[in-house]
């Protein structure tokens, strides 16, 4: 069985693909974070904007973000820690490392991301 871009042992269609089609399918903050990683891998700019909190959404940078996501080679995602962020909660954090090659050099984004529910759906606010 192939794994989703986010590293879970499901196919993309049964994992992040469902969330990309309907953000309400992200039941936890970690689900949303993993779906955002897959969206970076797939250069899904519309989803990256939709899954970003309205107060911090970088609409003006959308084209440059998509251009960058296409310019790097994504390797893998490692989820290191989560706090709160369950279905019943309204906020949570997910610490992760996203590995990618940029201009032949391996790079790592290490972030502890903050998520909240906006209009009933998990969204990314920013780094803690």
Secondary structure, DSSP 8 states (H G I E B T S, - for coil): ----TTS-SS-TTTTHHHHHH-GGG--SHHHHHHHHHHHHHHT-HHHHHHTB-TTT--GGGHHHHHHHHHHSEEEEEEEEEEEE--TT-SEEEEEEEEEEEETTEEEEEEEEEEEEEETTEEEEEEE-
